[in-house]
Amino acid sequence: MHLTLIAHWLSMISRVIHNIWVVLMPSVYAKYYYRKVTNKKLNLKNPRDYNEKVQWLKIYSDTSPWTELADKYKVREYVKNCGLGQILVKLYGVWERAEEIDYDVLPGSFVLKANNGCGNNILVYDKSSMDIHQTNKTINHWFKEDNSLISFQPHMWNIVPRIIAEELLQLENISKQYKSLVDYKFYCFHGQPEFIDVIFDRKNQVLGLEIEAADYYRRENVYDLKWNKMVDVLANPSQYDMVVDLPRPQMLNEMIEICKILSRPFSQVRVDLYEVNGHVYFGELTFTPGGLNDFTTEFLIKMGEKIDLSTARLRKRLFII
C-alpha cells in the first residue's frame, strides 16, 4: 500500500512537470514526444510529412478554432452554422458531472460520450440493464486526469469536460460480421477531401446487447474518393483484420460535399461521418489524429505536400494554451 501511494505521487509529480514543459517549451517537448512515439527526429524548421506539419501547426499557428471544434458538444453549433444541422445526431442532454445525469428522462437506448476524449463512449442498447453506479464511476474516471498536454494536444486543454447523451444509431440490417458502425474518416486539406480512412468493428463499451467480442482491436481499410481501395498506404496492415471489403456507401457523393463545407476554413482536418439507413450523420472534427504511425512514410510525405503552411494564421498569444 505504501509503495502504491509513492508511485501515485511520483506519477502526479511527473504529470505536472510534463505539463509545465509543454507550456514553457512546446517545441522541445514536441521533439521529445515525437521521438518517443515515432522513433523519428522531428524537423520543425523544414517540416515535410503530414505528422511534422501537424506538429508545426500545434506550436506556431492559432489553434483556438481547434479548441472550439474538437469539443464534441460545441462543434454542433458550427455544423448548424454551416447549414448542415440535418446531419447532427439527436442530442438528449449534456452535463458537467456524471451525478447530474437524469437517467429517467433518457430513452431506452442511447450513447454516452465524453466531449473531450477519444474512444470514451458507452453504447447503451437497453437502459434497464445498466448499472448506473458503475457507469457513473466510468465517466468520472474519464474526467479524472487530463492527458491533453502529455499527449501533446494542447488545443484540447481548454475544453470544459462534459458528458453528452445522443441517439444510438443502429443499422436496420446490421451484418453479423460487424461489431460497430462503419466510421468514414475523410482527410481534408484546404477544403478538399483527399481520401477516406474507414474503420469498423471497434471495441466500444456496450451495455444491454449480447454480442461476441471481436478478437481484434479494429478493422481498417483506406479508399480514394471513387471508392478504390488504396493498397500499401497502411504502415502495418497485418495489425488489422481486413478480410471484409466494404461496399461503396450509398451517400458517398453527399459525404464528400459535406466534407468540403466543414473543412473549408482549415489547412487540414479530418471529418468523421457515418451512413446509417440512407442518412449521413456527423461524428466529429479531428485536427490531431492520434495514429502517427498508421501510414507509410511515403504516404505521409504525400499527405504533407497537400498542406501549405504559409496560409496558416500564426499564434499571437504568448503561451500555447
N, C-alpha and C positions, 0 to 999 in steps of 0.2 A: 504493500500500500504506500509506504514511504517512497519507494523508487518510482511508483506511478505518479505520485504528486510532484516529484522532482522533474520527471520527464514532461509533465504537463506545463510546469512553469518555464522550463527551458524552451518548450515549443512556443509558448506565448512571447517570450523574450525574442526568440528568433523571428517570429512574425512581425513584431514591432520594428526590429532592426531592418528587415527586408522592406517593410512599408516606407520607412524613412528614406532608405536607399533609393527606392523608386521615385519619391517626390523630389529629393535633392539632386540626384544624379541619374536621371532617366536613361540617358544614352549608355552610361556604363552598365546599369542594371540590364538594359535591353541586350547588350552584348553577352553578359553573363547568362541570362535566361535562354537566349537563342542558342548559345553553345551547349547549354545543358540539355535542351530539348532536341535539337537537330544534329548536334555534334559537328556543327559548321561555324565558321567565323562570320559574324555579321558585318557587312560593309554598308555603313551609313553614309559615307562620302560619295559613293557611286553605286547606289542600290540597283540591282538588275532584275532579280526574280521577284515573283509575287510576294513571297514572305518578307523579303527585305524591304520592299516598298511599303508594305502594310506597317512594318515596324517604324519606318521613317514617318509615315503619316501619324502614327500614335504619338510620336515625340514632338514633331515640329508643326503639325497642322492643327487647325481649330477643330477639335473633336466634340465641341459642345452639342452639335446636332446628333452625333452618335449617341450621346448620353440620353437624350430625349427619345430617340427612336429605337434604341436597344431595349428600352423599357417595354415589356410586352403589354402593359396596360396603356401607357401614354401613346404608344405608336398607333393605337386605334384612331386617335384624333387625326393623325397625319394621313392615314388611309382614307378617312372620311373626306378630308380637305382635298384629296386628290380625286374626288368624285367616285371612289370605289367602296363606299360603305356596304354595298351588296355582297362583298366577299368576306366581310368580317363574321367570325363565328359568334353566335349569340352569347352575350355576357349575362351571367346570373348574379354576380356580385364581386366585390373587391374589398379586402380587409388588410390591415397592417399587422394583425396578430391572429394566430390560429384560434385563440379563445373567443375572438369576436365573431367567428363564423356561425351563422344561424343555419344549421343543417336542416331544420324543419321546413324552411322555405325553399330548399333546393329540390329539384325533381328527382325521380328515381335513379337517373343516371346522369353523370356529369364528369368533367375533368377539373382537377385542382392542379394549379401550376404556380410556380414562383415567377414573378415578373422580371427577376434579375439573374436567373440561373440558367444552366444548361443541363437538360435532362431531368430537372426537378419537376416531375409530373406524376400525378396519381390518377389513373383511369378508373372511375367508379361505374361499374355496369349495374350494380344492384346496391342501392343505398342501405337496404335493410341488413346487408351482410357486413357493414362497416363496423370496425372497432374505432369509434370516434376518438377515444383517448390515445390510442396508438397512432392514428392518423395525425392528430394534433402534435404529438411528440415528434413525428417525422418532419412535419412542416417547421416546427421550431428548430429542429436540427439544421434544416436548410439555412435558416437565418442566423444561426449561432455564430458562424465565422464568415467573414467577408474575404474571399480569396482573390478579389479582382486585381489587387496590386501585385501580389505574389505571382499570379499567373500573367502578369503584365497586360492587363486590360484596364488601364487607368480610367477610361471613359465610363466604366461601369461603377466606379466608386461612389458617385453622387446619386445613383439611383436609390430612391427610397424603397426599401423592401416591402413588397405586398404579396398577398396570395389572391389569386383570381379564380373564379369558378366559371367555366364555359360549357357550352353544349358539347356532349360527347358525340363526335362524328363517327357514324358507323355505315359501312357499305351494306347495301341491301343484299348483295350476293358475294360476301367475302369468301375468298378461297381458303381451303384448309391449309394451303401452302404458306399463307401469310399469317404472321402473328401481330402485325400492326398495320396501320395505314401506310400508304406509299408517300414518302416525303420528297417532293421535287424541289431541289435546291438550285436556283438559277444564279450562276456567277455573272455579274453585270459590271461593265466598265464604261464609264462616261455615258450612262443611259442606254447602253446596248447589251442585252443578254448575249452571252457567247456560248455557253454550254450548260448542261444540266447534270448535277451530281444526284443520282437517285438512290435513296436509302430506304430500306424497309426491313421488317422483322426485327425491330428493336426490342430490347428487354425493358419495357416500361413496367412500373409497379401497377398491377391490376387487381381490383377488388370486385368480387361478385361475378366472376366468369371462370368457368372451368376450361382451361386451355393448357395444352402441354407447353412447357417452357422450351424455347429454342436452345440448341446446344452450341450456338454461335452468338457473337455479340450483335452482329447485324449483317445484312446483305447489302451490296453496293454495286451499282453499275454507273457508267458515265456515257451520256449521249450528246450528240450535237443537236442543233435546233430542228433538224429534219428527222430526228429520232434514229440516226445511225449510231450504232454503238462505237464508242471511241476506245479502241483497244490500246494497250500498252501505255496508258496515262496514269494508272494507279501504281504507286510505288511497290505495294505488297498485295497484289491481287489474291494470292493464296491465303491471305489473312481473313478473307471474307468468303462465305459460301455463296457463289454466284450462279448456281445451277438454274435459276429462274431468269428467263429473258422476258422482261415485262413488255406488254403491248403498248403501242403508242397511246398516250392519253387522248381521249376524245376532244378535250378542250385545250389542246396544246397551243393552238394559234392564239386563243384568248389569253392564255397564261403568258405568252411572250409579250403581248401588247400591255398587259398589266405590269409586267416587269419593266418595260420601257418607261412607263409613267412613274412608278415608285422609285426607280433608280436614277432618274434623270439628273437630280442635283449633285450626284456623288461621283467621284473618280472611280470608286469601286464599292460594291456592296453585294451581298448575297441575299436574294429574295427567296424565301421558302413558301411554297404553296402546296395545297392539297387539291385533289379532284375526288369528289365524293358524290356519287349518284348523279352525274351530269352537271355538277356545280363546282366552281372554283372557290376555294376558301384560302384566306390569308393565314400564314403561320407566323413569320417574324422576319425582321431585317437583321442581318448579321454583318458587322463591319470587321470583325476579327475572328474568322473561323479558327477553331482550335486545332484542326488536323494539319499541323505544319509539315508533317511527313507523309501526308496522304498521297501526294502526286509525285511523279518522277521529276528529277532535276531539269530535264529538257522541257517538260510541260510547264513547270513553274516559271522558267525563263520566258516561254511564250506568253504566259499569263501576265508576267511583269511588263512585257513590252506593250501591253494594252493600257497601262496606267501612266498617264502624263502628270508627273509630279509638279510641273511648272504651273498647272492650273489650280493647285491646292491653295486654299486660304490659310495663311500661316497663323500660328498661335500667338496671341498678344499677351495673355496673362503670364505672370512670372512662373507659376508652378503648373505642373502637368495635370493636377486635379483641382 
